[in-house]
């Protein structure tokens, strides 16, 4: 599978609890700290749900 590097670039403050939970489920703990994941359908769906807060790069 392809790998993606996900970085949170916008704050989750004042976002719905569901979006905050999605950010946490992706393993993101701080702004501008990248995490790497396999691009599975589950991960792709989570990325799509909070894409306005993230920067995604293919690896």
TIRO-2110 file (N, C-alpha, C; in Angstrom, 1 decimal):
// TIRO-2110
0.8, -1.2, 0.0, N, 1, A
0.0, 0.0, 0.0, CA, 1, A
0.9, 1.2, 0.0, C, 1, A
0.3, 2.3, -0.5, N, 2, A
1.0, 3.6, -0.5, CA, 2, A
1.0, 4.2, 0.9, C, 2, A
2.0, 5.0, 1.2, N, 3, A
2.1, 5.6, 2.5, CA, 3, A
1.8, 7.1, 2.3, C, 3, A
1.2, 7.7, 3.3, N, 4, A
1.0, 9.2, 3.3, CA, 4, A
1.5, 9.8, 4.6, C, 4, A
2.0, 11.0, 4.5, N, 5, A
2.4, 11.8, 5.6, CA, 5, A
1.4, 12.8, 5.9, C, 5, A
0.8, 12.8, 7.1, N, 6, A
-0.3, 13.7, 7.5, CA, 6, A
0.2, 14.7, 8.5, C, 6, A
0.0, 16.0, 8.3, N, 7, A
0.4, 17.1, 9.2, CA, 7, A
-0.8, 17.9, 9.5, C, 7, A
-1.1, 18.2, 10.7, N, 8, A
-2.2, 19.1, 11.1, CA, 8, A
-1.6, 20.5, 11.0, C, 8, A
-2.3, 21.4, 10.2, N, 9, A
-1.8, 22.8, 10.0, CA, 9, A
-2.8, 23.8, 10.5, C, 9, A
-4.0, 23.4, 10.9, N, 10, A
-4.9, 24.3, 11.5, CA, 10, A
-5.4, 23.7, 12.8, C, 10, A
-5.7, 24.5, 13.8, N, 11, A
-6.1, 24.1, 15.1, CA, 11, A
-7.5, 23.4, 15.1, C, 11, A
-7.7, 22.5, 16.0, N, 12, A
-9.0, 21.8, 16.2, CA, 12, A
-9.9, 22.5, 17.2, C, 12, A
-9.4, 23.6, 17.8, N, 13, A
-10.2, 24.4, 18.8, CA, 13, A
-11.4, 24.9, 18.0, C, 13, A
-12.5, 24.9, 18.7, N, 14, A
-13.8, 25.4, 18.1, CA, 14, A
-14.3, 24.5, 17.0, C, 14, A
-13.9, 23.3, 16.9, N, 15, A
-14.4, 22.3, 15.9, CA, 15, A
-15.3, 21.3, 16.7, C, 15, A
-16.2, 20.7, 15.9, N, 16, A
-17.1, 19.7, 16.5, CA, 16, A
-16.3, 18.5, 17.2, C, 16, A
-16.8, 17.9, 18.2, N, 17, A
-16.2, 16.8, 18.9, CA, 17, A
-15.8, 15.7, 18.0, C, 17, A
-16.6, 15.4, 17.0, N, 18, A
-16.3, 14.4, 16.0, CA, 18, A
-15.1, 14.6, 15.2, C, 18, A
-14.8, 15.9, 14.8, N, 19, A
-13.6, 16.2, 14.1, CA, 19, A
-12.4, 16.1, 15.0, C, 19, A
-12.5, 16.5, 16.3, N, 20, A
-11.4, 16.4, 17.3, CA, 20, A
-11.1, 14.9, 17.5, C, 20, A
-12.1, 14.1, 17.5, N, 21, A
-11.9, 12.6, 17.7, CA, 21, A
-11.2, 12.0, 16.5, C, 21, A
-11.5, 12.5, 15.3, N, 22, A
-10.9, 12.0, 14.1, CA, 22, A
-9.4, 12.4, 14.1, C, 22, A
-9.1, 13.6, 14.4, N, 23, A
-7.7, 14.0, 14.5, CA, 23, A
-7.0, 13.1, 15.5, C, 23, A
-7.5, 12.9, 16.6, N, 24, A
-6.9, 12.0, 17.6, CA, 24, A
-6.7, 10.6, 17.1, C, 24, A
-7.7, 10.1, 16.4, N, 25, A
-7.7, 8.7, 15.9, CA, 25, A
-6.6, 8.6, 14.8, C, 25, A
-6.3, 9.7, 14.1, N, 26, A
-5.2, 9.6, 13.2, CA, 26, A
-3.8, 9.7, 13.9, C, 26, A
-3.8, 9.8, 15.2, N, 27, A
-2.5, 9.8, 15.9, CA, 27, A
-1.8, 11.2, 15.9, C, 27, A
-2.5, 12.2, 15.6, N, 28, A
-2.0, 13.6, 15.6, CA, 28, A
-2.1, 14.2, 17.0, C, 28, A
-1.0, 14.6, 17.5, N, 29, A
-1.0, 15.2, 18.9, CA, 29, A
-0.8, 16.7, 18.9, C, 29, A
0.0, 17.2, 18.0, N, 30, A
0.4, 18.6, 18.0, CA, 30, A
0.3, 19.1, 16.5, C, 30, A
0.2, 20.4, 16.4, N, 31, A
0.3, 21.1, 15.1, CA, 31, A
1.7, 20.9, 14.5, C, 31, A
1.7, 20.8, 13.2, N, 32, A
3.0, 20.7, 12.5, CA, 32, A
3.9, 19.6, 12.8, C, 32, A
3.4, 18.5, 13.4, N, 33, A
4.2, 17.3, 13.7, CA, 33, A
3.6, 16.2, 12.8, C, 33, A
4.4, 15.8, 11.8, N, 34, A
3.9, 14.8, 10.8, CA, 34, A
3.8, 13.4, 11.4, C, 34, A
2.8, 12.7, 10.9, N, 35, A
2.6, 11.3, 11.2, CA, 35, A
2.5, 10.5, 9.9, C, 35, A
2.9, 9.3, 9.9, N, 36, A
2.9, 8.5, 8.7, CA, 36, A
1.9, 7.3, 8.8, C, 36, A
1.1, 7.1, 7.8, N, 37, A
0.1, 6.0, 7.8, CA, 37, A
0.1, 5.3, 6.4, C, 37, A
-0.3, 4.0, 6.4, N, 38, A
-0.6, 3.3, 5.2, CA, 38, A
-1.9, 4.0, 4.7, C, 38, A
-2.1, 4.1, 3.4, N, 39, A
-3.3, 4.7, 2.8, CA, 39, A
-4.3, 3.6, 2.6, C, 39, A
-5.0, 3.3, 3.7, N, 40, A
-6.1, 2.3, 3.6, CA, 40, A
-7.4, 3.1, 3.4, C, 40, A
-8.5, 2.4, 3.0, N, 41, A
-9.8, 3.1, 2.9, CA, 41, A
-10.2, 3.8, 4.2, C, 41, A
-10.0, 3.2, 5.3, N, 42, A
-10.3, 3.8, 6.6, CA, 42, A
-9.6, 5.1, 6.8, C, 42, A
-8.3, 5.1, 6.6, N, 43, A
-7.5, 6.3, 6.8, CA, 43, A
-7.9, 7.4, 5.8, C, 43, A
-8.1, 7.0, 4.5, N, 44, A
-8.6, 7.9, 3.5, CA, 44, A
-9.9, 8.6, 3.9, C, 44, A
-10.8, 7.9, 4.5, N, 45, A
-12.1, 8.5, 4.9, CA, 45, A
-11.9, 9.4, 6.1, C, 45, A
-11.0, 9.1, 7.0, N, 46, A
-10.7, 10.0, 8.1, CA, 46, A
-10.0, 11.3, 7.6, C, 46, A
-9.1, 11.1, 6.7, N, 47, A
-8.4, 12.3, 6.1, CA, 47, A
-9.5, 13.2, 5.4, C, 47, A
-10.4, 12.6, 4.6, N, 48, A
-11.4, 13.3, 3.9, CA, 48, A
-12.3, 14.1, 4.9, C, 48, A
-12.6, 13.6, 6.0, N, 49, A
-13.5, 14.2, 7.0, CA, 49, A
-12.9, 15.5, 7.6, C, 49, A
-11.6, 15.5, 7.7, N, 50, A
-10.9, 16.7, 8.3, CA, 50, A
-9.9, 17.3, 7.4, C, 50, A
-10.1, 17.2, 6.1, N, 51, A
-9.0, 17.7, 5.2, CA, 51, A
-8.8, 19.2, 5.3, C, 51, A
-9.7, 19.9, 5.8, N, 52, A
-9.6, 21.4, 5.9, CA, 52, A
-8.6, 21.7, 7.0, C, 52, A
-8.2, 20.7, 7.9, N, 53, A
-7.3, 21.0, 9.0, CA, 53, A
-5.9, 20.4, 8.7, C, 53, A
-5.8, 19.6, 7.6, N, 54, A
-4.6, 18.8, 7.4, CA, 54, A
-3.8, 19.2, 6.1, C, 54, A
-2.5, 18.8, 6.1, N, 55, A
-1.8, 18.8, 4.8, CA, 55, A
-1.3, 17.3, 4.6, C, 55, A
-1.6, 16.8, 3.5, N, 56, A
-1.3, 15.4, 3.2, CA, 56, A
-0.4, 15.3, 2.0, C, 56, A
0.7, 14.5, 2.2, N, 57, A
1.7, 14.3, 1.2, CA, 57, A
1.9, 12.8, 0.9, C, 57, A
2.0, 12.4, -0.3, N, 58, A
2.3, 11.0, -0.6, CA, 58, A
3.8, 10.8, -0.4, C, 58, A
4.1, 9.5, 0.0, N, 59, A
5.5, 9.2, 0.3, CA, 59, A
5.9, 8.2, -0.7, C, 59, A
END
